[in-house]
Amino acid sequence: MNTFVQLLAEKPYLLADGATGTNLFEMGLQTGDSPEFWNVDYPARIAEHYRRFVEAGSDIILTNTFGGNAYRLRLHGGADRVAELNAAAVTIAKQVIADSGRTVAIAGSIGPTGEILEPNGAVTIAEAAEAFREQATALQEAGVDVLWAETLSSKEELDAVTLACRDFDLPLVTTMSFDTNGRTMMGVTPSEFVAISSADERKQHGCGTNCGVGASEVVAAIAVMSAQHAEGCPPLIAKANCGIPEWVDGAIVYNGTLEIMSEYVQLALDAGARIVGGCCGTTPAHVKAMREVMDNYVPRQKPTQEQIESVLGEISLGARAQLAGDNSIEAGSVSGKGKRVRRRSR
């Protein structure tokens, strides 16, 4: 049986890993570099990155392939290296997991193309799908357990991913980033996303949200999606940033503590998530603390807006309205102290 499907069948909840980009920067990655090149240039560092999250207790680790499509790699002169760089990332992960003796699923990370798709941009859905298909092919052939498309923002991009991956004999999960007043940058709400992902033809094994503004907005989005959770909807995924990004001494840092990320796990599961992990700023230490909470989880009532904000911080007006069942608040009207920071990777 596929390891991802096996874990979903055996465990009530799964713990994903944390940040990739943030932790690779701690290992020496420089701003503007392609993390995917490290799969070949510094395989020992990528192995250590994976190993830390496996040892922290992750049931799922995402490959270092977020920017592994031709559009993103072209910016670094590597458009012809899609197969090589994606395969290398998976090969390293497989060895780390084998050495650990644990059962851990390998999720092939597929990030956005970085382009705006038609009708708002020049790239067609078919062209984006071809790029996603090339990457997915490399990930499948190298041996991933699930294709994991993350940080999506538009319906067109979602269409391109599902079109590209629908013929692969692998589970597919998709997550969108709700970072603009309870919506994605391109205006998609959590309710709209879960409705799209629940359609039979999508054949998805999970959907949810990652990155965004902070853990409070992620939990709010999961609560909204759970409220729309029709029978047959795929499991919900929460992968929040480690607190709120702040500009300190010329760099973006995240203010999330071990305690905050532990509380986030409890609230995300209460809100309806089946898979929980961390995104930007989340270290193996955070994930280890999250593992302890998940292992000792006792279900509570779905959290209210007040409960989410009292623990994790303020959420936007749009997210508040959606929690109350009102999707009429326009994107752009915001209330909240977190800075909206667009990130290249997890």
C-alpha positions in Angstrom: 0.0 0.0 0.0 1.1 3.6 -0.7 2.7 4.9 2.5 0.7 8.1 2.6 -2.6 6.2 2.1 -1.4 3.7 4.7 -0.7 6.4 7.3 -4.1 8.0 6.7 -5.8 4.7 7.3 -3.8 3.8 10.4 -3.6 7.1 12.2 -6.4 9.6 13.2 -4.0 12.6 12.6 -0.7 13.1 10.8 2.1 15.4 11.5 3.8 17.1 8.6 7.2 18.8 8.7 8.1 22.5 9.0 9.8 25.1 6.8 12.2 24.3 4.1 13.6 27.7 3.0 13.9 29.1 6.5 15.9 26.1 7.7 18.1 26.0 4.6 19.0 29.7 5.1 20.2 28.6 8.5 22.5 26.1 6.8 24.0 28.8 4.4 21.5 29.2 1.6 21.8 32.8 0.3 18.9 35.1 -0.7 18.3 34.7 -4.5 19.8 31.2 -4.6 17.8 28.2 -5.8 17.3 25.7 -2.9 16.7 23.0 -5.5 20.3 23.2 -6.7 21.4 22.1 -3.3 19.8 18.7 -4.0 22.8 18.1 -6.2 25.4 20.5 -4.9 25.0 19.9 -1.2 23.1 16.6 -0.8 24.5 16.1 2.8 22.8 19.4 3.9 19.5 18.4 2.4 19.8 15.0 4.1 20.4 16.7 7.4 17.4 18.9 6.8 15.1 15.9 6.2 16.7 14.0 9.1 16.0 16.7 11.6 12.2 16.6 10.8 12.1 12.8 10.7 13.7 12.7 14.2 11.3 15.4 15.4 8.5 13.0 14.6 7.1 14.1 11.3 4.9 11.5 9.5 5.3 13.4 6.3 8.3 15.3 4.9 8.1 17.5 1.9 10.8 17.3 -0.7 13.1 20.3 -1.4 11.4 20.9 -4.8 9.0 23.8 -4.1 10.6 25.8 -7.0 11.3 22.7 -9.0 9.3 23.6 -12.1 10.7 24.9 -15.3 9.4 28.4 -14.9 11.1 28.8 -11.5 14.3 27.0 -12.4 14.6 29.2 -15.6 15.3 32.1 -13.3 18.5 30.3 -12.2 19.5 28.9 -15.6 18.2 25.5 -14.7 15.0 25.0 -16.8 16.6 21.9 -18.4 17.4 20.3 -14.9 13.8 19.6 -13.7 14.1 15.8 -13.8 17.6 15.8 -12.3 16.9 18.2 -9.4 13.5 16.7 -8.4 14.8 13.1 -8.6 17.8 14.0 -6.4 15.6 15.5 -3.7 13.5 12.3 -3.5 16.5 10.0 -3.6 18.0 11.8 -0.6 14.7 11.6 1.3 14.3 7.9 0.7 17.7 7.1 2.1 17.1 9.3 5.2 13.8 7.5 5.9 15.3 4.1 5.3 18.1 4.9 7.8 15.6 6.1 10.4 13.6 2.9 10.5 10.4 4.9 10.8 7.4 4.9 8.4 7.4 8.3 6.9 5.6 9.4 3.7 7.5 11.5 1.1 5.5 14.3 -0.3 6.7 15.7 -3.6 6.4 19.5 -3.1 5.1 21.4 -6.1 5.0 25.1 -5.8 3.5 27.8 -8.0 5.0 28.6 -11.4 5.5 32.2 -10.3 3.5 33.4 -13.3 0.1 34.9 -13.6 -2.2 32.7 -15.6 -4.8 33.7 -18.1 -7.1 35.6 -18.2 -5.1 37.9 -15.9 -1.7 36.9 -17.3 0.1 35.6 -20.4 0.6 31.9 -19.3 -2.3 29.5 -20.2 -3.6 26.8 -18.0 -2.3 24.2 -20.5 1.2 25.7 -20.4 1.3 25.7 -16.7 -0.1 22.2 -16.6 2.7 21.0 -18.8 5.3 22.5 -16.4 3.6 20.8 -13.5 3.3 17.6 -15.4 7.1 17.5 -16.1 7.9 18.0 -12.4 5.3 15.5 -11.2 6.6 12.9 -13.6 10.1 13.3 -12.1 8.7 13.1 -8.6 6.7 10.0 -9.4 9.5 8.2 -11.1 11.8 8.9 -8.2 9.4 7.4 -5.8 7.3 10.0 -3.8 4.2 8.8 -2.0 2.0 11.8 -2.7 2.1 14.8 -5.0 1.8 17.9 -2.7 0.9 21.2 -4.5 1.2 24.1 -2.1 0.9 27.9 -1.8 -1.5 28.1 -4.7 -3.4 31.3 -5.1 -5.7 31.2 -8.1 -8.4 28.8 -9.5 -6.6 28.7 -12.8 -3.4 27.5 -11.0 -5.4 24.9 -9.2 -6.9 23.8 -12.5 -3.5 23.5 -14.0 -2.2 21.3 -11.1 -5.1 19.0 -11.1 -5.0 18.7 -14.9 -1.3 17.9 -14.8 -1.6 15.3 -12.0 -4.9 13.6 -12.7 -3.4 10.7 -14.7 -0.7 9.8 -12.2 -1.2 6.7 -10.0 -0.4 8.8 -6.9 -2.5 10.6 -4.3 -2.7 14.4 -4.8 -3.2 17.1 -2.2 -3.4 20.8 -2.7 -3.1 23.7 -0.4 -3.8 27.4 -1.0 -2.4 30.4 0.9 -5.1 32.6 2.4 -3.2 35.7 3.0 -5.3 38.6 1.8 -8.1 39.3 4.3 -9.3 35.7 4.5 -8.7 35.1 0.7 -5.9 34.1 -1.5 -4.0 36.8 -3.4 -6.2 36.1 -6.3 -9.5 36.3 -4.3 -10.3 32.6 -3.6 -12.0 32.0 -0.3 -11.6 28.8 1.8 -15.3 27.9 1.1 -14.7 28.2 -2.6 -11.6 26.1 -2.4 -13.0 23.2 -0.4 -16.0 23.1 -2.8 -13.7 22.9 -5.8 -11.5 20.2 -4.1 -14.5 18.1 -3.1 -15.6 17.6 -6.7 -15.4 14.0 -7.7 -13.2 14.5 -10.8 -10.5 16.1 -8.7 -9.7 12.8 -7.0 -7.8 14.6 -4.2 -6.5 12.9 -1.0 -6.3 16.2 0.9 -6.8 19.9 0.7 -6.1 22.8 3.0 -4.0 25.9 3.6 -0.4 26.7 4.1 1.8 29.7 4.6 -0.3 32.9 4.7 -0.1 35.5 7.5 0.0 33.5 10.7 -1.4 30.5 12.6 -4.6 32.3 13.6 -5.6 32.8 9.9 -4.8 29.2 9.1 -6.9 27.9 11.9 -9.8 30.2 10.9 -9.6 29.0 7.3 -9.7 25.3 8.5 -12.7 26.1 10.6 -14.5 27.6 7.6 -13.5 24.7 5.3 -14.6 22.2 8.0 -18.0 23.9 8.1 -18.4 23.3 4.4 -17.1 19.7 4.8 -19.4 17.7 2.6 -19.4 14.0 2.7 -16.5 12.7 0.6 -14.4 15.9 1.1 -10.7 15.0 1.3 -8.9 15.4 4.7 -8.1 19.0 5.7 -4.5 20.1 5.9 -3.1 23.0 8.1 0.5 24.1 7.6 0.8 27.5 9.3 3.8 29.8 9.5 5.5 30.0 12.8 3.8 33.1 14.2 3.9 36.5 12.5 6.8 37.6 10.2 8.6 40.6 11.5 11.4 42.7 10.1 14.3 42.6 12.5 17.8 43.8 11.8 17.4 43.6 8.1 15.8 40.1 8.0 12.4 38.5 8.3 12.0 36.5 11.5 9.0 34.7 12.9 7.8 35.3 16.4 6.2 31.9 17.0 7.3 30.1 20.2 7.2 26.4 21.0 4.1 27.2 23.1 2.3 29.1 20.3 2.9 26.3 17.8 1.8 23.7 20.4 -1.5 25.6 20.9 -1.8 25.9 17.2 -1.8 22.2 16.8 -4.6 21.8 19.3 -6.7 24.5 17.7 -6.1 23.2 14.2 -7.2 19.7 15.1 -10.2 21.1 16.9 -11.1 23.2 13.8 -11.2 20.0 11.7 -7.6 19.4 10.3 -6.5 15.9 9.8 -2.9 16.8 8.8 -1.0 19.5 10.7 2.5 20.9 10.1 4.4 24.1 9.9 5.4 26.5 7.1 7.8 29.4 7.1 9.8 29.8 10.3 8.9 26.4 11.7 12.0 24.5 13.0 12.5 20.9 14.0 12.2 22.0 17.6 8.8 23.4 16.9 7.7 20.2 15.2 9.0 18.1 18.1 6.7 20.1 20.4 3.9 19.8 18.0 4.4 16.0 18.0 3.9 15.8 21.7 0.6 17.7 21.5 -0.7 15.6 18.7 0.2 12.4 20.5 -1.8 13.5 23.6 -4.6 15.3 21.7 -8.0 15.3 23.4 -10.8 16.7 21.1 -12.6 19.8 22.1 -15.3 21.9 20.5 -14.6 23.7 17.3 -12.8 27.0 18.3 -14.6 30.3 18.1 -13.1 33.5 16.7 -12.6 34.7 20.2 -10.7 31.5 21.2 -8.5 31.6 18.1 -7.6 35.2 18.7 -7.0 34.9 22.4 -4.4 32.2 21.8 -2.9 32.8 18.4 -3.5 36.5 17.7 -5.9 38.7 15.7 -7.4 37.6 12.4 -8.6 39.7 9.5 -12.1 41.1 9.1 -12.6 38.8 6.1 -11.7 35.7 8.1 -14.0 36.8 10.9 -16.9 37.3 8.5 -16.4 33.9 7.0 -16.3 32.3 10.4 -19.7 33.9 11.0 -21.0 32.6 7.6 -20.6 35.9 5.7 -18.4 35.9 2.6 -19.3 39.4 1.5 -16.4 41.3 3.0 -14.2 42.6 0.2 -10.6 41.5 0.0 -8.4 44.4 0.9 -10.3 45.5 4.0 -8.1 44.2 6.7 -7.9 44.2 10.5 -4.9 42.6 12.0 -1.3 43.3 13.1 0.5 40.8 10.9 2.5 42.1 8.0 1.4 40.7 4.6 4.7 39.3 3.3 4.9 37.4 0.0 7.4 34.5 0.3 9.2 32.5 -2.4 9.2 29.2 -0.5 8.3 27.5 2.7 
